[in-house]
Amino acid sequence: MTKYSNPQPPEGINVSHNDPLITFLKLLAGFALIVGITVWVLGKSGGWIAGLVPFEQEIALSELYPEEETENDKHAQIQAYLEILTDDISATMNLPEGMKINVHYIDEDIENAFATLGGHIFLYKGLLKKLPNENSLAMLIAHEIAHVKLRHPIRAIGQQMAISTGVKLMLGDSKINILGNAGLLTQLHFSRSMETASDTEGLYAVKGHYGNIAGAFGLYDTLQAISSGGGDELAFFSTHPLDAERIQHLSDIAKKNNWEPDADNIQAFPDGYANWLK
């Protein structure tokens, strides 16, 4: 009769040879990658779908803007001047049928400007006071008009809504506010590719309006000076990221088209402009 013995298992047989911390980090990295890809896909698809929304729907949404009242004669004069310049520039930009640009002057010492839904662009006194000539102002206006023309506001909102909704669903949050704080009536964040496209449209618009690009780069000189000056009121750069590549892109366009700035073509602001901004 064979005597039974209870052999001892080899030591460490149930112990993993993988470091649990490394395993956790791999899982975390994989999850982050999945989330990143999901957010990217949601943003792209949301922006594309939103771009299919008829501009008339944007106009309907923009009716939520509060009515503005003319505060004084100076306000009325600068508003009238901006409207004339905006209409003149719009005429050179081949806007789609039914697309009308509405410019709004904001009497605040903030160095900012932005475009939003329904063809509305907003220009702040703080930035207008820093511009050196009408050509640089025209470049600013044309840049913001280009955002409207290329449907950047509605695309930006579509991206934000899609990403916000997708992330909430992934986290199990059933409280989904479709419009939420997507920036319907406020400043929107545009991608660098959107900014570059608007720069391009803007430069062509200045050339079309004045027959020359003189003074157009004055806008970017002003923005660089504001940026290097620091301070708390850098609102423009939160929605309009500025870098050397954007400026170089414009220089390349000018060089490609043999557009040499003509200093004699720089237009001064109309008489009374500085006083209107006081």
QUITAQUI-V609766 format. One record per residue. N is the residue number from 1. RES is the residue in three letters. SS is DSSP state (hx for helix, st for strand, lp for the rest). BURIAL is 1 if it has 16 or more other C-alpha atoms within 10 Angstrom, else 0. Layout:
n->[N	N]
res->[RES	RES]
ss->[SS	SS]
burial->[BURIAL	BURIAL]
This chain:
n->[1	2	3	4	5	6	7	8	9	10	11	12	13	14	15	16	17	18	19	20	21	22	23	24	25	26	27	28	29	30	31	32	33	34	35	36	37	38	39	40	41	42	43	44	45	46	47	48	49	50	51	52	53	54	55	56	57	58	59	60	61	62	63	64	65	66	67	68	69	70	71	72	73	74	75	76	77	78	79	80	81	82	83	84	85	86	87	88	89	90	91	92	93	94	95	96	97	98	99	100	101	102	103	104	105	106	107	108	109	110	111	112	113	114	115	116	117	118	119	120	121	122	123	124	125	126	127	128	129	130	131	132	133	134	135	136	137	138	139	140	141	142	143	144	145	146	147	148	149	150	151	152	153	154	155	156	157	158	159	160	161	162	163	164	165	166	167	168	169	170	171	172	173	174	175	176	177	178	179	180	181	182	183	184	185	186	187	188	189	190	191	192	193	194	195	196	197	198	199	200	201	202	203	204	205	206	207	208	209	210	211	212	213	214	215	216	217	218	219	220	221	222	223	224	225	226	227	228	229	230	231	232	233	234	235	236	237	238	239	240	241	242	243	244	245	246	247	248	249	250	251	252	253	254	255	256	257	258	259	260	261	262	263	264	265	266	267	268	269	270	271	272	273	274	275	276	277	278]
res->[MET	THR	LYS	TYR	SER	ASN	PRO	GLN	PRO	PRO	GLU	GLY	ILE	ASN	VAL	SER	HIS	ASN	ASP	PRO	LEU	ILE	THR	PHE	LEU	LYS	LEU	LEU	ALA	GLY	PHE	ALA	LEU	ILE	VAL	GLY	ILE	THR	VAL	TRP	VAL	LEU	GLY	LYS	SER	GLY	GLY	TRP	ILE	ALA	GLY	LEU	VAL	PRO	PHE	GLU	GLN	GLU	ILE	ALA	LEU	SER	GLU	LEU	TYR	PRO	GLU	GLU	GLU	THR	GLU	ASN	ASP	LYS	HIS	ALA	GLN	ILE	GLN	ALA	TYR	LEU	GLU	ILE	LEU	THR	ASP	ASP	ILE	SER	ALA	THR	MET	ASN	LEU	PRO	GLU	GLY	MET	LYS	ILE	ASN	VAL	HIS	TYR	ILE	ASP	GLU	ASP	ILE	GLU	ASN	ALA	PHE	ALA	THR	LEU	GLY	GLY	HIS	ILE	PHE	LEU	TYR	LYS	GLY	LEU	LEU	LYS	LYS	LEU	PRO	ASN	GLU	ASN	SER	LEU	ALA	MET	LEU	ILE	ALA	HIS	GLU	ILE	ALA	HIS	VAL	LYS	LEU	ARG	HIS	PRO	ILE	ARG	ALA	ILE	GLY	GLN	GLN	MET	ALA	ILE	SER	THR	GLY	VAL	LYS	LEU	MET	LEU	GLY	ASP	SER	LYS	ILE	ASN	ILE	LEU	GLY	ASN	ALA	GLY	LEU	LEU	THR	GLN	LEU	HIS	PHE	SER	ARG	SER	MET	GLU	THR	ALA	SER	ASP	THR	GLU	GLY	LEU	TYR	ALA	VAL	LYS	GLY	HIS	TYR	GLY	ASN	ILE	ALA	GLY	ALA	PHE	GLY	LEU	TYR	ASP	THR	LEU	GLN	ALA	ILE	SER	SER	GLY	GLY	GLY	ASP	GLU	LEU	ALA	PHE	PHE	SER	THR	HIS	PRO	LEU	ASP	ALA	GLU	ARG	ILE	GLN	HIS	LEU	SER	ASP	ILE	ALA	LYS	LYS	ASN	ASN	TRP	GLU	PRO	ASP	ALA	ASP	ASN	ILE	GLN	ALA	PHE	PRO	ASP	GLY	TYR	ALA	ASN	TRP	LEU	LYS]
ss->[lp	lp	lp	lp	lp	lp	lp	lp	lp	lp	lp	lp	lp	lp	lp	lp	lp	lp	lp	hx	hx	hx	hx	hx	hx	hx	hx	hx	hx	hx	hx	hx	hx	hx	hx	hx	hx	hx	hx	hx	hx	hx	hx	hx	hx	hx	hx	hx	hx	hx	lp	lp	lp	lp	hx	hx	hx	hx	hx	hx	hx	hx	lp	lp	lp	lp	lp	lp	lp	lp	lp	lp	hx	hx	hx	hx	hx	hx	hx	hx	hx	hx	hx	hx	hx	hx	hx	hx	hx	hx	lp	lp	lp	lp	lp	lp	lp	lp	lp	lp	lp	st	st	st	st	st	lp	lp	lp	lp	lp	lp	st	st	st	st	hx	hx	hx	st	st	st	st	st	hx	hx	hx	hx	lp	lp	lp	lp	lp	hx	hx	hx	hx	hx	hx	hx	hx	hx	hx	hx	hx	hx	hx	hx	hx	lp	lp	hx	hx	hx	hx	hx	hx	hx	hx	hx	hx	hx	hx	hx	hx	hx	hx	hx	hx	hx	lp	lp	lp	lp	lp	lp	lp	lp	lp	lp	lp	lp	lp	lp	lp	lp	lp	lp	lp	lp	lp	hx	hx	hx	hx	hx	hx	hx	hx	hx	hx	hx	hx	hx	hx	hx	hx	hx	hx	hx	lp	lp	lp	lp	lp	lp	lp	hx	hx	hx	hx	hx	hx	hx	hx	hx	hx	hx	lp	lp	lp	lp	lp	lp	hx	hx	hx	hx	hx	lp	lp	lp	lp	hx	hx	hx	hx	hx	hx	hx	hx	hx	hx	hx	hx	hx	lp	lp	lp	lp	lp	lp	hx	hx	hx	lp	lp	lp	lp	lp	lp	lp	hx	hx	hx	hx	lp	lp]
burial->[0	0	0	0	0	0	0	0	0	0	0	0	0	0	0	0	0	0	0	0	0	0	0	0	0	0	0	0	0	0	0	0	0	0	0	0	0	1	1	0	0	1	1	1	1	1	1	1	0	1	1	0	0	0	1	0	0	1	1	0	0	1	0	0	0	0	0	0	0	0	0	0	0	1	1	0	1	1	1	0	0	1	1	0	1	1	0	0	1	1	0	0	1	0	1	0	0	0	1	1	1	1	1	1	1	1	0	0	0	1	1	1	1	1	1	1	1	1	1	1	1	1	1	1	1	1	1	1	1	0	1	1	1	1	1	1	1	1	1	1	1	1	1	1	1	1	1	1	1	1	1	1	1	1	1	1	1	1	1	1	1	1	1	1	1	1	1	0	0	0	0	0	0	0	0	0	0	0	0	0	0	1	1	1	1	0	1	1	1	1	0	1	0	1	1	1	1	1	1	1	1	1	1	1	1	1	1	0	1	0	0	1	1	1	1	1	1	1	1	1	1	1	1	0	0	1	0	0	0	0	0	0	0	1	0	1	1	0	1	1	0	1	0	0	0	1	0	0	0	1	0	0	0	1	0	0	0	0	0	0	1	0	0	0	0	1	0	0	0	0	0	0	1	0	0	1	1	0]
